[in-house]
């Protein structure tokens, strides 16, 4: 299936009071090649294995396959991942007919806050809250796989 999303920097923390849920996420990458990124994720007490394909020219669309796996399997796979795990809290913020996923990063990526919104098409309109900043959809530096190798604090 194809995932269509846009990504933005976040200018302030007002989204926290608007969020409906939040989750702690720790993830590592078995492969960070942009042609086929393979991720292991622990989201609260659930494990996931995700494969993402190369992004479109706009950076908005790419193939994504995800499967829930047993938490013990995810915990066993994390040590096999490339150096540079991602540690973040994800806030889900409902806005109109969409939900923003706002990631507040920790560790070597502390100070970075990024919001993503999934869309049905690249041209779909959506509400933009006042805490939404510059769009970084096509900037690979803000992809989690990139951040795992070249953390925000090293820029």
Secondary structure, 3 states (H helix, E strand, C coil): CEEEEEEEEECCCCHHHHCCEEEEEEEEEEECCCCEEEEEEEECCEEEEEEEECCCCCCCEEEEEEEEECHHHHHHHHCCCCCCCEEEEEEEEEECCEEEEEEEECHHHCCCEEEEEECCCCCCCCCCCCCEEEECCCCHHHCHHHHHHCCHHHC
